[in-house]
């Protein structure tokens, strides 16, 4: 399915268009961050990953709300907890 701009704006309760470009960039960055945490390739279909869209939405909301002082370490820890069940095992 994937997270859309309209869906994300509704989730963030943003009703203006000024931040559309920023939100779209945050969605792409969040998808990449979630894929990195899951240890999957960019081409991988994420529709079967149960919490992928939720992880993307959480990541976008966190980075949007904390633009000035984003703590990426705590963000990554929260995403790892959310996505751990689907994470690829590598040794």
N, C-alpha and C positions, 0 to 999 in steps of 0.2 A: 504494500500500500504506500507507505512513505508519508512523511509529514509535509503538509503543504503550507504555504505562506498564510493563507486564510485561516487554516486550523490553528497555526501557531499564534497568529494575532488574536484570535478568540481566546486561546489559552492564557495569553499574556494580558488580556483585556486592553489591547491597543486598538483604538478606533480611528486612528489617523494614518495617513500614508507616508509621513515624513521618514519613518524608520524602516520602510520596506526593504531597501537595499541592505541595510545592516542586518535585519532579521534573516534575509535569505542567505547572507554570508555566514551567519551564526548557525543556521540549519546545516549548511554544507560542512562547516567545521565540526559540528556536533556529530554528524554521521561519520566523519573520519575518525574522531576521537573514540566513538563507540566501537567502530570496526577495529581500531588499534587495540582497545581493551579486550575485545573478543578474539583477537588474533586471527582475523579472517582477511581475505583478499578483497580488494576494492570491487571486483566483479561479482562477488558472492551475492546471491539473492538473500535478502534479509527478511523476507516475508514470513519465513518459518521460525524466526527467532522471536520468542514470546514477548520479551520486554524491550525490543530494539527501539520501537517508536516512542515508548515511554522514556527510555534513556535519552533519546535525542531531544524530546520535549523538555525533560528535566535539565539537560545540559544547556539548551538554548535559554531557558528561563533563568537559570543561575547566572550565565554569562551576560545576559541582557540586564538583569537587575544589579549585577556587581561589575559593571563596566569599568569603574574606576579602581576597584580593589579586589579583583577576582583571585580567589585562593584556589589555584589549579590542583594543588595536592589534595585538598579536601574534596574537590569536585571529582577527581579521578578515583578516590577511595569510595565515594558514594556510588559512582557508576560501576565500579568493580563489584560492589555488593549487589547492585541491581542486576547486573549482567552475568554474574559468576556462573550460574547454572548452564549457560550456553557457551561458556568460554572454551576455546580449543585447548586441549592439553598438549603441551610441548615440553620436551626434556632436552 
